[in-house]
Amino acid sequence: MKIQRGDYEGASQFAYFDKPVDRMTPDECRSLLACILFAAMPGAQDSEIVYHALEVAEQISKEQSPA
């Protein structure tokens, strides 16, 4: 994953992967998910933010999934 930050005052941070998720190997996907879940663990820095982002992503995924 590569992180880009705007170079202007008040710029947001944008993260993107160096290749699309659908082109990652199963091991790369598992590793990526494991790192994200680790960051959401209680006690990790900013874990509440990461956990909330995961909740939002899960809800969006459910809404976009075919019934």
Buried (B, 14 or more C-beta within 10 A) or exposed (E): EEEEEEEEEEEEEEEEEEEEEEEBEEEEEEEBEEEBEEBBEEEEEEBEEBBEBBEEEEEEEEEEEEE
